[in-house]
């Protein structure tokens, strides 16, 4: 037992869905992340918690080599399939944990992690590991769901109904502190928002399941201001992602 059992179970079960997810593959937050970490041809990069490999592939199309790290074997298999489909031979899949990375100090020029950190048990430890494996002057790029401080607790409650492996999303203010405490500077932040239907957000969970029913009830019965903050209109709402980049000083 390492605390990640629910995460492994959820993604082992749903790896096929995530490999076909149009949102994970094509939403503009991926382009924003790649632009902000300023990839250059001779770099060696790490995609931490690579999932289906969309970020690793985007990086590998721009730099010399990318290591794709994930603790779920099924997801690494999906990453390998995507790399072969794209004709890429510079992606190396590695099984391991983001809070105890199997890499030597100062190995990478850039580390990215997209739409995964809300599954991490200890974001501070993750950020410190990123700092350790980055070369001096290297960049970290994080892209994850977020909400303002006043409703981040509600966002986490809401997300945990749908996905029991969800641990904790962080607000922009929390992420900035996490990176600063790990030693990063020159921090830059952008927020990406996209309107999603309730069913789009709920996938791969069925709307008629207990999780689906309870999630809808959470929005319909909300009196905290959360539903208003995400502009819930009875059918859709706006989901937000933070893209935050820092430099190892």
C-alpha positions as CSV (number, residue, x, y, z in Angstrom):
1,X,0.0,0.0,0.0
2,X,1.6,3.3,-1.1
3,X,-1.5,5.5,-1.1
4,X,-1.9,5.4,-4.9
5,X,-4.1,2.2,-5.1
6,X,-7.2,4.1,-6.2
7,X,-5.2,6.0,-8.8
8,X,-3.7,2.9,-10.3
9,X,-7.1,1.1,-10.4
10,X,-8.9,4.1,-12.0
11,X,-6.4,4.6,-14.8
12,X,-5.7,0.9,-15.4
13,X,-9.5,0.6,-15.9
14,X,-9.8,3.7,-18.1
15,X,-6.5,3.9,-20.0
16,X,-8.3,3.3,-23.3
17,X,-10.7,6.2,-22.7
18,X,-7.9,8.6,-21.9
19,X,-5.9,7.5,-25.0
20,X,-9.0,8.6,-27.1
21,X,-9.8,11.8,-25.1
22,X,-10.2,14.7,-27.5
23,X,-9.8,17.1,-24.6
24,X,-6.5,15.6,-23.4
25,X,-5.2,15.4,-26.9
26,X,-6.3,18.7,-28.4
27,X,-7.3,21.4,-25.8
28,X,-5.2,24.5,-26.1
29,X,-3.7,24.3,-22.6
30,X,-1.3,21.8,-24.1
31,X,-0.1,24.4,-26.7
32,X,0.1,27.0,-23.9
33,X,2.3,24.7,-21.8
34,X,4.6,23.8,-24.6
35,X,5.0,27.5,-25.6
36,X,5.7,28.6,-22.0
37,X,8.5,26.0,-21.3
38,X,10.4,27.2,-24.4
39,X,11.5,23.9,-25.9
40,X,14.7,23.8,-27.9
41,X,16.1,21.1,-30.2
42,X,19.0,19.7,-28.0
43,X,17.0,19.5,-24.8
44,X,16.3,16.4,-22.8
45,X,12.8,16.5,-21.2
46,X,10.7,14.6,-18.7
47,X,6.9,14.3,-18.8
48,X,6.0,13.4,-15.3
49,X,2.8,11.3,-15.0
50,X,2.6,11.1,-18.7
51,X,-0.8,9.4,-18.9
52,X,-1.7,8.6,-22.5
53,X,1.4,10.4,-23.7
54,X,0.0,13.5,-25.4
55,X,2.4,15.9,-23.7
56,X,5.4,13.6,-24.2
57,X,4.7,13.4,-27.9
58,X,4.3,17.2,-28.2
59,X,7.6,17.6,-26.5
60,X,9.4,14.9,-28.5
61,X,8.4,16.6,-31.7
62,X,10.5,19.6,-30.6
63,X,13.4,18.3,-28.6
64,X,16.0,15.5,-28.8
65,X,14.7,13.1,-26.1
66,X,11.8,12.7,-23.8
67,X,11.4,10.4,-20.8
68,X,7.7,9.6,-20.1
69,X,7.2,8.6,-16.5
70,X,4.1,7.0,-15.1
71,X,3.3,4.4,-12.3
72,X,0.5,2.8,-14.4
73,X,1.7,0.2,-16.9
74,X,-1.4,0.5,-19.0
75,X,-0.8,4.2,-19.5
76,X,2.8,3.7,-20.5
77,X,1.6,1.2,-23.1
78,X,-0.7,3.8,-24.5
79,X,2.2,6.3,-24.6
80,X,4.2,3.8,-26.6
81,X,1.4,3.2,-29.0
82,X,1.0,7.0,-29.6
83,X,4.7,7.4,-30.1
84,X,4.8,4.7,-32.7
85,X,1.7,6.1,-34.4
86,X,3.4,9.5,-34.7
87,X,6.6,7.9,-35.9
88,X,8.7,9.0,-32.9
89,X,11.6,7.0,-31.6
90,X,12.9,9.5,-29.0
91,X,10.4,8.8,-26.2
92,X,11.6,6.5,-23.4
93,X,8.8,5.2,-21.1
94,X,9.7,4.7,-17.5
95,X,7.6,3.2,-14.7
96,X,7.9,5.1,-11.5
97,X,6.6,7.7,-9.1
98,X,6.6,11.5,-9.3
99,X,7.5,11.9,-5.7
100,X,10.5,9.6,-5.8
101,X,11.7,9.8,-9.4
102,X,14.2,7.1,-10.7
103,X,16.6,9.6,-12.2
104,X,19.9,11.1,-11.2
105,X,20.4,14.7,-10.2
106,X,20.4,17.4,-12.9
107,X,19.4,15.1,-15.7
108,X,16.8,17.2,-17.5
109,X,16.5,20.6,-19.2
110,X,12.7,20.7,-18.8
111,X,10.1,18.9,-16.7
112,X,6.4,19.0,-17.5
113,X,3.3,17.5,-15.9
114,X,-0.1,18.1,-17.5
115,X,-3.5,17.3,-16.0
116,X,-2.0,15.0,-13.4
117,X,-0.9,16.8,-10.3
118,X,-4.4,16.6,-8.7
119,X,-3.6,12.9,-8.3
120,X,-0.4,13.5,-6.4
121,X,-0.2,12.9,-2.7
122,X,2.4,15.5,-2.0
123,X,2.9,18.3,-4.5
124,X,5.6,19.9,-2.4
125,X,7.7,16.7,-2.6
126,X,6.9,16.4,-6.3
127,X,8.1,20.0,-6.9
128,X,11.3,19.3,-4.9
129,X,12.0,16.2,-7.0
130,X,11.5,18.2,-10.2
131,X,14.1,20.7,-8.8
132,X,16.5,17.9,-8.0
133,X,16.4,16.3,-11.5
134,X,16.5,19.6,-13.4
135,X,19.8,21.2,-14.5
136,X,20.6,24.7,-13.3
137,X,18.4,27.1,-15.4
138,X,16.0,24.3,-16.3
139,X,12.3,24.9,-16.4
140,X,9.3,23.2,-14.8
141,X,5.9,23.5,-16.4
142,X,2.7,22.4,-14.6
143,X,-0.8,22.3,-16.2
144,X,-3.6,21.2,-14.0
145,X,-7.2,21.9,-13.0
146,X,-7.7,24.8,-10.7
147,X,-10.1,27.3,-9.0
148,X,-9.7,30.4,-6.9
149,X,-8.8,30.1,-3.2
150,X,-12.4,30.7,-2.2
151,X,-13.8,27.7,-4.1
152,X,-10.9,25.3,-4.4
153,X,-12.3,23.2,-1.5
154,X,-15.6,22.9,-3.4
155,X,-13.8,21.9,-6.6
156,X,-12.0,19.1,-4.8
157,X,-15.2,17.9,-3.3
158,X,-16.9,17.9,-6.7
159,X,-14.1,16.1,-8.5
160,X,-13.8,13.4,-5.9
161,X,-17.4,12.3,-6.4
162,X,-16.6,11.5,-10.1
163,X,-13.1,10.2,-9.6
164,X,-12.2,8.6,-6.2
165,X,-8.5,8.8,-7.2
166,X,-8.6,12.6,-7.2
167,X,-6.6,13.8,-4.3
168,X,-6.3,17.6,-4.4
169,X,-6.2,20.3,-7.0
170,X,-4.5,23.6,-6.0
171,X,-5.4,27.2,-6.5
172,X,-3.0,29.5,-8.4
173,X,-1.9,31.0,-5.1
174,X,-1.1,27.6,-3.7
175,X,0.9,26.5,-6.8
176,X,3.0,29.7,-6.7
177,X,3.9,28.9,-3.1
178,X,4.7,25.3,-3.9
179,X,7.1,26.3,-6.7
180,X,8.7,29.1,-4.7
181,X,9.2,26.8,-1.7
182,X,11.0,24.2,-3.9
183,X,13.4,26.9,-5.1
184,X,12.0,28.0,-8.4
185,X,11.9,31.6,-9.6
186,X,10.8,33.6,-12.6
187,X,7.3,32.2,-12.2
188,X,4.8,32.8,-14.9
189,X,1.1,31.9,-14.8
190,X,-1.7,31.6,-17.4
191,X,-5.3,30.4,-16.9
192,X,-7.1,28.4,-19.6
193,X,-10.8,28.1,-19.4
194,X,-13.2,26.0,-21.5
195,X,-16.9,25.4,-21.4
196,X,-17.8,21.8,-21.0
197,X,-21.1,20.0,-20.7
198,X,-21.8,18.0,-17.6
199,X,-21.5,14.8,-19.6
200,X,-18.2,15.8,-21.1
201,X,-16.8,16.5,-17.7
202,X,-18.2,13.3,-16.2
203,X,-16.6,11.0,-18.8
204,X,-15.7,8.1,-18.5
205,X,-18.2,7.8,-15.7
206,X,-21.8,7.1,-16.7
207,X,-24.4,9.7,-16.0
208,X,-26.8,7.2,-14.5
209,X,-24.2,5.8,-12.1
210,X,-24.2,6.7,-8.4
211,X,-21.2,9.0,-9.1
212,X,-23.0,10.7,-11.9
213,X,-26.2,11.2,-10.0
214,X,-24.3,12.5,-6.9
215,X,-22.2,14.9,-9.0
216,X,-25.2,16.4,-10.6
217,X,-26.9,16.8,-7.3
218,X,-23.8,18.6,-5.9
219,X,-24.2,21.3,-8.6
220,X,-28.0,21.5,-8.4
221,X,-28.0,21.8,-4.6
222,X,-25.0,24.1,-4.2
223,X,-25.4,27.1,-1.9
224,X,-21.7,27.8,-1.4
225,X,-21.3,29.9,-4.6
226,X,-19.2,27.2,-6.3
227,X,-21.8,26.6,-9.0
228,X,-22.1,30.3,-9.7
229,X,-18.3,30.6,-9.8
230,X,-17.9,28.0,-12.5
231,X,-21.0,29.5,-14.3
232,X,-23.1,26.4,-14.1
233,X,-26.3,26.9,-16.3
234,X,-28.0,23.5,-15.7
235,X,-26.2,21.8,-18.6
236,X,-22.7,23.1,-18.7
237,X,-20.0,25.0,-16.8
238,X,-16.5,26.5,-17.3
239,X,-13.6,24.4,-16.2
240,X,-10.2,26.1,-15.5
241,X,-6.6,24.9,-15.8
242,X,-3.6,26.7,-14.5
243,X,-0.4,26.6,-16.6
244,X,2.5,27.7,-14.3
245,X,6.2,27.7,-15.3
246,X,9.2,28.3,-13.2
247,X,13.0,28.3,-13.5
248,X,15.6,26.5,-11.4
249,X,17.7,29.4,-10.2
